[in-house]
Amino acid sequence: MNKRNYHWVGLLLNGLWKEIFDVTWTLYKIMIPMIIVIKVVEEFGGIELLSQWLSPVMSLVGLPSELGLVWATTLVTNIYAGLVIFMSIDTDLTVAQVSILGTLMLLAHSLPIEVAVAKKAGVGIAMTLIIRIGGSLLMGWILHQIYQGGDLLNTPAEVIWRHAPVSDPSYLVWTIDQLKSLAMIFVVIAALMTFLRLLKWLGIEKLMAILLRPILSVLGISREATNLTIVGITLGVSFGGGLLINEAKRGHISPRDIFVAMMLLNLLHSLIEDTLLILLIGADFMTIFWGRIVFAVTVIGVLVFVLKRLDESTCRKYFYKKISDGRQPRNGA
């Protein structure tokens, strides 16, 4: 390998391992307590009870009731934690079912953190929860109707990220099994972040930004908010939302533009990383990538259509707050 190749490899890997360890440790601090809590809940029969409670919701989108725990975990923590629970469930699923589950996880996850981000940008808690949970269930239901009606994706899902369930009930064997799962998570994160770094190095993120810009223009998102929205779409709500909050406080972007941008980010964010994660459980790429884009743009297009027919005072009362004066928005819609 010549000096030029070493130079490019050095640029690609610079700081990568530190980033991998930082992300993994942050996730471990969330996941390890969650794994223990779920084990305790399981020992007292809580998982069966929770599955019964969530059964009507899961049946609405054509999923087994036990997958409710996967989505519930994802809602309060993140996709990684939800996948840990998914790995421990011994259920045969079709590509259609895994794609629907993946859709629920993609559209609604990490709510305590991401709702807080949206609130700081001036978007009400109620609106964020409606768009995230309601939107995920709506898309899941639509997909279920399409798959069931057309008998589509009815083949068994090829799950890449899964291990055999523990047959030995002892706590020692359970602990060893969980350690193996955590090690697997580290491997997946390392591979994923290396791949993301490579995509960025090759300019794929910039290409996505170019392709997304006309879509955002059609939705009426201003030029000032477009670049920040693209950051959120490619990297995540926390990144894009953080930038939008900063610009909102400065008064550079109107509250209406901030609201529309945040609503879009609620449905369409971390388009690269999250999509790759859900592909690991055997989901259909067309559904979780292109389907998600089409659904998000359609829903936000309808929302923009409604907003244009409402006066500013009504919007300020029910949808968003102005935060450029430095005051934090109050709770409520």
C-alpha beads as a LAMMPS data file, in Angstrom:
LAMMPS data file: protein, C-alpha beads

333 atoms
332 bonds

1 atom types
1 bond types

-500.0 500.0 xlo xhi
-500.0 500.0 ylo yhi
-500.0 500.0 zlo zhi

Masses

1 110.0

Atoms # bond

1 1 1 0.000 0.000 0.000
2 1 1 1.551 3.353 -1.058
3 1 1 1.548 6.583 0.927
4 1 1 -1.471 7.960 -0.941
5 1 1 -3.585 4.926 0.011
6 1 1 -2.444 5.183 3.634
7 1 1 -3.486 8.828 3.600
8 1 1 -7.032 8.044 2.375
9 1 1 -7.427 5.133 4.794
10 1 1 -6.249 7.399 7.604
11 1 1 -8.900 9.979 6.715
12 1 1 -11.567 7.266 6.666
13 1 1 -10.625 5.760 10.031
14 1 1 -9.628 8.944 11.875
15 1 1 -11.412 8.952 15.229
16 1 1 -13.643 6.065 14.151
17 1 1 -12.857 3.698 17.012
18 1 1 -13.419 6.400 19.615
19 1 1 -16.776 7.152 18.001
20 1 1 -17.691 3.453 17.986
21 1 1 -16.799 3.026 21.670
22 1 1 -18.631 6.235 22.653
23 1 1 -21.822 5.183 20.848
24 1 1 -21.642 1.620 22.168
25 1 1 -21.086 2.720 25.755
26 1 1 -23.970 5.185 25.559
27 1 1 -26.239 2.425 24.274
28 1 1 -25.008 -0.070 26.875
29 1 1 -25.925 2.350 29.659
30 1 1 -29.494 2.296 28.352
31 1 1 -29.726 -1.344 27.324
32 1 1 -28.171 -3.160 30.288
33 1 1 -30.637 -1.789 32.875
34 1 1 -33.453 -2.399 30.370
35 1 1 -32.384 -6.032 29.882
36 1 1 -32.393 -6.581 33.651
37 1 1 -35.771 -4.880 34.082
38 1 1 -37.274 -6.970 31.299
39 1 1 -35.882 -10.162 32.874
40 1 1 -37.513 -9.257 36.192
41 1 1 -40.780 -8.469 34.396
42 1 1 -40.547 -11.789 32.583
43 1 1 -39.997 -13.711 35.826
44 1 1 -43.211 -12.252 37.261
45 1 1 -45.234 -12.964 34.117
46 1 1 -45.296 -9.333 33.015
47 1 1 -44.346 -10.035 29.408
48 1 1 -47.387 -12.234 28.843
49 1 1 -49.592 -9.584 30.449
50 1 1 -48.071 -6.782 28.346
51 1 1 -48.478 -8.871 25.217
52 1 1 -52.172 -9.292 26.039
53 1 1 -52.601 -5.533 26.487
54 1 1 -50.864 -4.764 23.203
55 1 1 -52.529 -7.607 21.321
56 1 1 -55.318 -5.423 19.815
57 1 1 -52.747 -2.912 18.547
58 1 1 -50.527 -5.601 17.057
59 1 1 -53.455 -7.411 15.462
60 1 1 -54.479 -4.110 13.819
61 1 1 -51.262 -4.251 11.785
62 1 1 -51.175 -8.050 11.399
63 1 1 -48.438 -8.840 13.930
64 1 1 -48.231 -11.435 16.740
65 1 1 -49.006 -9.988 20.169
66 1 1 -45.547 -10.788 21.586
67 1 1 -43.998 -8.277 19.174
68 1 1 -45.754 -5.547 21.144
69 1 1 -42.918 -5.770 23.680
70 1 1 -40.379 -5.099 20.922
71 1 1 -42.172 -1.928 19.880
72 1 1 -42.859 -0.814 23.450
73 1 1 -39.143 -1.119 24.246
74 1 1 -38.284 0.795 21.075
75 1 1 -40.728 3.575 21.945
76 1 1 -39.157 4.322 25.325
77 1 1 -35.503 3.613 24.461
78 1 1 -34.237 3.188 20.884
79 1 1 -34.116 0.826 17.906
80 1 1 -31.027 -0.958 19.209
81 1 1 -32.775 -1.871 22.457
82 1 1 -35.852 -2.987 20.537
83 1 1 -33.683 -5.262 18.402
84 1 1 -32.211 -6.823 21.542
85 1 1 -35.735 -7.824 22.584
86 1 1 -36.519 -9.000 19.069
87 1 1 -33.484 -11.288 19.168
88 1 1 -34.859 -13.065 22.230
89 1 1 -38.285 -13.807 20.732
90 1 1 -38.619 -17.185 19.034
91 1 1 -41.307 -16.396 16.452
92 1 1 -41.374 -17.260 12.763
93 1 1 -42.261 -14.163 10.749
94 1 1 -42.809 -13.360 7.097
95 1 1 -41.020 -10.591 5.222
96 1 1 -44.293 -8.644 5.287
97 1 1 -44.582 -8.896 9.083
98 1 1 -40.959 -7.940 9.682
99 1 1 -41.361 -4.993 7.307
100 1 1 -44.425 -3.785 9.232
101 1 1 -42.627 -4.189 12.565
102 1 1 -39.655 -2.333 11.119
103 1 1 -41.945 0.473 9.997
104 1 1 -43.367 0.844 13.516
105 1 1 -39.837 0.976 14.926
106 1 1 -38.569 3.449 12.320
107 1 1 -41.399 5.940 12.731
108 1 1 -41.793 5.759 16.515
109 1 1 -38.755 5.282 18.752
110 1 1 -36.752 7.124 21.426
111 1 1 -39.832 9.205 22.232
112 1 1 -38.733 10.615 25.624
113 1 1 -35.641 12.159 24.009
114 1 1 -36.995 13.104 20.599
115 1 1 -40.256 14.555 21.936
116 1 1 -38.137 16.777 24.173
117 1 1 -36.103 17.921 21.154
118 1 1 -39.263 18.796 19.234
119 1 1 -40.699 20.641 22.251
120 1 1 -37.610 22.818 22.498
121 1 1 -38.089 23.694 18.838
122 1 1 -41.583 24.959 19.676
123 1 1 -43.597 21.895 18.618
124 1 1 -46.199 20.700 21.135
125 1 1 -45.863 17.313 22.817
126 1 1 -49.320 16.212 21.698
127 1 1 -48.609 16.953 18.020
128 1 1 -45.312 15.056 18.137
129 1 1 -46.908 11.989 19.738
130 1 1 -49.823 12.053 17.293
131 1 1 -47.549 12.206 14.244
132 1 1 -45.084 9.617 15.574
133 1 1 -47.380 6.972 17.089
134 1 1 -50.419 7.684 14.930
135 1 1 -48.301 7.856 11.782
136 1 1 -46.538 4.569 12.516
137 1 1 -49.809 2.740 13.165
138 1 1 -51.408 4.256 10.055
139 1 1 -48.534 3.202 7.817
140 1 1 -48.413 -0.230 9.467
141 1 1 -52.150 -0.696 8.863
142 1 1 -51.874 0.422 5.219
143 1 1 -48.994 -1.990 4.620
144 1 1 -50.931 -4.815 6.283
145 1 1 -53.900 -4.217 3.979
146 1 1 -51.663 -4.100 0.887
147 1 1 -49.676 -7.206 1.811
148 1 1 -52.736 -9.184 2.872
149 1 1 -54.853 -8.148 -0.101
150 1 1 -52.158 -8.874 -2.652
151 1 1 -50.587 -11.834 -0.834
152 1 1 -47.242 -10.026 -1.015
153 1 1 -43.937 -10.739 0.791
154 1 1 -45.445 -13.874 2.287
155 1 1 -42.111 -15.732 2.381
156 1 1 -40.206 -16.421 5.639
157 1 1 -37.996 -13.519 6.716
158 1 1 -34.250 -14.106 6.650
159 1 1 -33.198 -12.563 9.947
160 1 1 -29.503 -11.713 9.975
161 1 1 -29.354 -10.445 13.537
162 1 1 -30.728 -13.181 15.773
163 1 1 -29.477 -15.898 18.078
164 1 1 -31.058 -19.123 19.311
165 1 1 -33.265 -18.725 22.412
166 1 1 -31.902 -19.954 25.724
167 1 1 -33.163 -23.400 26.665
168 1 1 -31.339 -23.589 30.018
169 1 1 -33.376 -21.534 32.535
170 1 1 -30.434 -20.848 34.899
171 1 1 -29.449 -17.225 35.516
172 1 1 -25.790 -17.987 34.694
173 1 1 -26.648 -19.234 31.215
174 1 1 -29.009 -16.269 30.730
175 1 1 -26.213 -13.857 31.726
176 1 1 -23.735 -15.459 29.322
177 1 1 -26.326 -15.280 26.559
178 1 1 -26.928 -11.576 27.196
179 1 1 -23.178 -10.890 27.146
180 1 1 -22.994 -12.588 23.758
181 1 1 -25.835 -10.345 22.570
182 1 1 -24.060 -7.225 23.810
183 1 1 -20.864 -8.329 22.056
184 1 1 -22.859 -8.820 18.867
185 1 1 -24.253 -5.311 19.251
186 1 1 -20.702 -3.942 19.404
187 1 1 -19.807 -5.798 16.195
188 1 1 -22.935 -4.493 14.437
189 1 1 -22.306 -0.910 15.565
190 1 1 -18.658 -1.080 14.468
191 1 1 -19.616 -2.407 11.027
192 1 1 -22.487 0.065 10.672
193 1 1 -20.495 3.146 11.652
194 1 1 -17.606 2.128 9.411
195 1 1 -20.054 1.773 6.532
196 1 1 -21.625 5.155 7.323
197 1 1 -18.177 6.762 7.402
198 1 1 -17.454 5.208 4.004
199 1 1 -20.746 6.518 2.573
200 1 1 -19.912 10.000 3.836
201 1 1 -16.384 9.722 2.425
202 1 1 -17.785 8.711 -0.976
203 1 1 -20.193 11.668 -0.954
204 1 1 -23.400 9.609 -0.733
205 1 1 -24.811 11.953 1.947
206 1 1 -24.294 14.942 -0.350
207 1 1 -26.000 13.063 -3.172
208 1 1 -28.992 12.348 -0.921
209 1 1 -29.146 16.035 -0.006
210 1 1 -29.295 16.989 -3.691
211 1 1 -32.102 14.477 -4.321
212 1 1 -34.111 15.555 -1.259
213 1 1 -33.935 19.307 -1.844
214 1 1 -36.696 19.425 -4.540
215 1 1 -39.017 17.354 -2.300
216 1 1 -38.579 19.783 0.587
217 1 1 -39.224 22.684 -1.762
218 1 1 -42.539 21.141 -2.851
219 1 1 -43.544 20.838 0.820
220 1 1 -42.998 24.559 1.227
221 1 1 -40.028 24.299 3.586
222 1 1 -38.003 27.488 3.233
223 1 1 -34.464 27.548 1.861
224 1 1 -33.164 28.514 5.316
225 1 1 -34.653 25.367 6.862
226 1 1 -33.902 23.003 3.971
227 1 1 -30.249 22.273 4.730
228 1 1 -30.947 21.724 8.430
229 1 1 -33.848 19.414 7.598
230 1 1 -31.612 17.384 5.285
231 1 1 -29.148 16.941 8.151
232 1 1 -31.952 15.501 10.278
233 1 1 -33.221 13.254 7.491
234 1 1 -29.793 11.732 6.941
235 1 1 -28.424 11.751 10.504
236 1 1 -31.372 11.901 12.929
237 1 1 -33.852 14.067 14.823
238 1 1 -31.352 15.029 17.516
239 1 1 -28.896 16.390 14.943
240 1 1 -31.369 18.161 12.677
241 1 1 -33.638 19.193 15.534
242 1 1 -30.716 20.658 17.449
243 1 1 -29.777 22.837 14.499
244 1 1 -33.397 23.898 13.976
245 1 1 -33.712 24.839 17.672
246 1 1 -30.636 27.030 17.372
247 1 1 -31.978 28.824 14.298
248 1 1 -35.453 29.147 15.838
249 1 1 -34.029 30.885 18.904
250 1 1 -32.190 33.306 16.659
251 1 1 -35.392 34.035 14.774
252 1 1 -33.835 33.117 11.420
253 1 1 -36.582 30.625 10.531
254 1 1 -40.321 31.168 11.012
255 1 1 -42.188 29.023 13.583
256 1 1 -44.345 27.582 10.779
257 1 1 -41.277 26.425 8.848
258 1 1 -39.791 24.949 12.020
259 1 1 -43.038 23.080 12.671
260 1 1 -43.287 21.617 9.175
261 1 1 -39.605 20.645 9.206
262 1 1 -39.910 18.954 12.613
263 1 1 -43.067 17.109 11.557
264 1 1 -41.203 15.782 8.522
265 1 1 -38.227 14.789 10.676
266 1 1 -40.566 12.949 13.040
267 1 1 -41.505 10.606 10.187
268 1 1 -38.337 10.696 8.116
269 1 1 -34.993 10.811 9.901
270 1 1 -31.727 8.888 10.155
271 1 1 -32.569 7.489 6.738
272 1 1 -29.273 5.644 6.330
273 1 1 -28.457 4.225 9.775
274 1 1 -31.965 3.238 10.861
275 1 1 -32.732 1.643 7.491
276 1 1 -29.600 -0.497 7.707
277 1 1 -30.552 -1.618 11.221
278 1 1 -34.038 -2.740 10.203
279 1 1 -32.634 -4.568 7.178
280 1 1 -30.773 -6.788 9.670
281 1 1 -34.058 -8.377 10.763
282 1 1 -35.079 -9.230 7.206
283 1 1 -37.336 -6.292 6.280
284 1 1 -38.099 -5.365 2.669
285 1 1 -35.895 -2.463 1.513
286 1 1 -38.518 -0.960 -0.809
287 1 1 -40.984 -0.777 2.090
288 1 1 -38.770 0.700 4.787
289 1 1 -36.870 3.103 2.538
290 1 1 -38.973 4.240 -0.423
291 1 1 -42.270 3.414 1.271
292 1 1 -41.288 5.499 4.274
293 1 1 -40.287 8.446 2.075
294 1 1 -43.551 8.342 0.105
295 1 1 -45.651 8.044 3.277
296 1 1 -43.822 10.883 5.065
297 1 1 -44.022 13.266 2.108
298 1 1 -47.720 12.484 1.587
299 1 1 -48.655 13.024 5.251
300 1 1 -46.669 16.261 5.517
301 1 1 -48.099 17.426 2.189
302 1 1 -51.620 17.042 3.624
303 1 1 -50.512 18.825 6.810
304 1 1 -49.083 21.749 4.814
305 1 1 -52.331 21.933 2.811
306 1 1 -54.282 22.273 6.084
307 1 1 -51.871 24.813 7.592
308 1 1 -52.198 27.104 4.566
309 1 1 -55.917 27.390 5.267
310 1 1 -55.497 28.326 8.923
311 1 1 -54.595 31.746 10.260
312 1 1 -51.388 32.241 12.224
313 1 1 -53.114 32.717 15.591
314 1 1 -54.892 29.342 15.277
315 1 1 -51.624 27.630 14.357
316 1 1 -49.826 29.261 17.301
317 1 1 -52.588 28.080 19.615
318 1 1 -52.781 24.430 18.528
319 1 1 -49.617 23.502 16.626
320 1 1 -46.492 25.477 17.459
321 1 1 -44.963 28.218 19.574
322 1 1 -42.523 30.988 18.801
323 1 1 -39.287 30.583 20.760
324 1 1 -37.050 33.233 19.192
325 1 1 -37.709 35.506 22.177
326 1 1 -35.789 33.042 24.372
327 1 1 -38.774 31.717 26.279
328 1 1 -39.402 27.973 26.323
329 1 1 -42.735 26.808 24.917
330 1 1 -45.340 25.717 27.389
331 1 1 -46.702 22.185 27.554
332 1 1 -49.656 21.252 25.438
333 1 1 -50.484 20.873 21.815

Bonds

1 1 1 2
2 1 2 3
3 1 3 4
4 1 4 5
5 1 5 6
6 1 6 7
7 1 7 8
8 1 8 9
9 1 9 10
10 1 10 11
11 1 11 12
12 1 12 13
13 1 13 14
14 1 14 15
15 1 15 16
16 1 16 17
17 1 17 18
18 1 18 19
19 1 19 20
20 1 20 21
21 1 21 22
22 1 22 23
23 1 23 24
24 1 24 25
25 1 25 26
26 1 26 27
27 1 27 28
28 1 28 29
29 1 29 30
30 1 30 31
31 1 31 32
32 1 32 33
33 1 33 34
34 1 34 35
35 1 35 36
36 1 36 37
37 1 37 38
38 1 38 39
39 1 39 40
40 1 40 41
41 1 41 42
42 1 42 43
43 1 43 44
44 1 44 45
45 1 45 46
46 1 46 47
47 1 47 48
48 1 48 49
49 1 49 50
50 1 50 51
51 1 51 52
52 1 52 53
53 1 53 54
54 1 54 55
55 1 55 56
56 1 56 57
57 1 57 58
58 1 58 59
59 1 59 60
60 1 60 61
61 1 61 62
62 1 62 63
63 1 63 64
64 1 64 65
65 1 65 66
66 1 66 67
67 1 67 68
68 1 68 69
69 1 69 70
70 1 70 71
71 1 71 72
72 1 72 73
73 1 73 74
74 1 74 75
75 1 75 76
76 1 76 77
77 1 77 78
78 1 78 79
79 1 79 80
80 1 80 81
81 1 81 82
82 1 82 83
83 1 83 84
84 1 84 85
85 1 85 86
86 1 86 87
87 1 87 88
88 1 88 89
89 1 89 90
90 1 90 91
91 1 91 92
92 1 92 93
93 1 93 94
94 1 94 95
95 1 95 96
96 1 96 97
97 1 97 98
98 1 98 99
99 1 99 100
100 1 100 101
101 1 101 102
102 1 102 103
103 1 103 104
104 1 104 105
105 1 105 106
106 1 106 107
107 1 107 108
108 1 108 109
109 1 109 110
110 1 110 111
111 1 111 112
112 1 112 113
113 1 113 114
114 1 114 115
115 1 115 116
116 1 116 117
117 1 117 118
118 1 118 119
119 1 119 120
120 1 120 121
121 1 121 122
122 1 122 123
123 1 123 124
124 1 124 125
125 1 125 126
126 1 126 127
127 1 127 128
128 1 128 129
129 1 129 130
130 1 130 131
131 1 131 132
132 1 132 133
133 1 133 134
134 1 134 135
135 1 135 136
136 1 136 137
137 1 137 138
138 1 138 139
139 1 139 140
140 1 140 141
141 1 141 142
142 1 142 143
143 1 143 144
144 1 144 145
145 1 145 146
146 1 146 147
147 1 147 148
148 1 148 149
149 1 149 150
150 1 150 151
151 1 151 152
152 1 152 153
153 1 153 154
154 1 154 155
155 1 155 156
156 1 156 157
157 1 157 158
158 1 158 159
159 1 159 160
160 1 160 161
161 1 161 162
162 1 162 163
163 1 163 164
164 1 164 165
165 1 165 166
166 1 166 167
167 1 167 168
168 1 168 169
169 1 169 170
170 1 170 171
171 1 171 172
172 1 172 173
173 1 173 174
174 1 174 175
175 1 175 176
176 1 176 177
177 1 177 178
178 1 178 179
179 1 179 180
180 1 180 181
181 1 181 182
182 1 182 183
183 1 183 184
184 1 184 185
185 1 185 186
186 1 186 187
187 1 187 188
188 1 188 189
189 1 189 190
190 1 190 191
191 1 191 192
192 1 192 193
193 1 193 194
194 1 194 195
195 1 195 196
196 1 196 197
197 1 197 198
198 1 198 199
199 1 199 200
200 1 200 201
201 1 201 202
202 1 202 203
203 1 203 204
204 1 204 205
205 1 205 206
206 1 206 207
207 1 207 208
208 1 208 209
209 1 209 210
210 1 210 211
211 1 211 212
212 1 212 213
213 1 213 214
214 1 214 215
215 1 215 216
216 1 216 217
217 1 217 218
218 1 218 219
219 1 219 220
220 1 220 221
221 1 221 222
222 1 222 223
223 1 223 224
224 1 224 225
225 1 225 226
226 1 226 227
227 1 227 228
228 1 228 229
229 1 229 230
230 1 230 231
231 1 231 232
232 1 232 233
233 1 233 234
234 1 234 235
235 1 235 236
236 1 236 237
237 1 237 238
238 1 238 239
239 1 239 240
240 1 240 241
241 1 241 242
242 1 242 243
243 1 243 244
244 1 244 245
245 1 245 246
246 1 246 247
247 1 247 248
248 1 248 249
249 1 249 250
250 1 250 251
251 1 251 252
252 1 252 253
253 1 253 254
254 1 254 255
255 1 255 256
256 1 256 257
257 1 257 258
258 1 258 259
259 1 259 260
260 1 260 261
261 1 261 262
262 1 262 263
263 1 263 264
264 1 264 265
265 1 265 266
266 1 266 267
267 1 267 268
268 1 268 269
269 1 269 270
270 1 270 271
271 1 271 272
272 1 272 273
273 1 273 274
274 1 274 275
275 1 275 276
276 1 276 277
277 1 277 278
278 1 278 279
279 1 279 280
280 1 280 281
281 1 281 282
282 1 282 283
283 1 283 284
284 1 284 285
285 1 285 286
286 1 286 287
287 1 287 288
288 1 288 289
289 1 289 290
290 1 290 291
291 1 291 292
292 1 292 293
293 1 293 294
294 1 294 295
295 1 295 296
296 1 296 297
297 1 297 298
298 1 298 299
299 1 299 300
300 1 300 301
301 1 301 302
302 1 302 303
303 1 303 304
304 1 304 305
305 1 305 306
306 1 306 307
307 1 307 308
308 1 308 309
309 1 309 310
310 1 310 311
311 1 311 312
312 1 312 313
313 1 313 314
314 1 314 315
315 1 315 316
316 1 316 317
317 1 317 318
318 1 318 319
319 1 319 320
320 1 320 321
321 1 321 322
322 1 322 323
323 1 323 324
324 1 324 325
325 1 325 326
326 1 326 327
327 1 327 328
328 1 328 329
329 1 329 330
330 1 330 331
331 1 331 332
332 1 332 333
